[in-house]
């Protein structure tokens, strides 16, 4: 999204894309992109985001995207494991789901 929507099409300055896996109800996770843009380009941006998400759903990630995601996840976990709030959330979820 950064390469296509920011660098190539110049529709946004910054954009994020994230996955929110299901926690309570199976198969209810979400994947979404979010950004701020000029109202004049908002429909084009929305169309492009939907096109990219559909393309991703059909084809899956490229090898480069998987490599990048692994690096980002490792860095995120490295930082999160140092934070008490991360562990509080883990313990809370274990209690809620009655897991040891």
C-alpha positions, 0 to 999 in steps of 0.5 A, a space after each residue: 500500500 505504501 509503494 502503490 498508494 503513496 509513492 506511485 499514485 500519491 493518494 496518501 501521505 501515510 497508510 496502514 494495513 492491519 489484521 485483527 484475528 478473531 478472538 471470540 467467534 471463529 471466522 470473524 477476523 478483519 483485515 483493513 487499511 486506514 488513511 487520511 486523504 483529500 476528499 477529492 481523492 477519497 473514492 479513488 483511494 477507497 476503490 484502490 484499497 478494496 482492489 488491493 485487499 481483494 487481490 491479496 485475498 485471491 493471491 496471498 502475500 508475496 515472498 517479499 511481503 512475508 519476509 517483511 511481515 516476519 521482521 516487523 512481527 519479530 521487532 513488535 514482539 521484542 518490544 511488547 515482551 518488555 511491556 507489563 501491559 502486554 503480559 496483563 493482556 495475556 493473563 487476562 485472556 487466559 483467565 477469561 478463556 479458562 486456560 492454564 
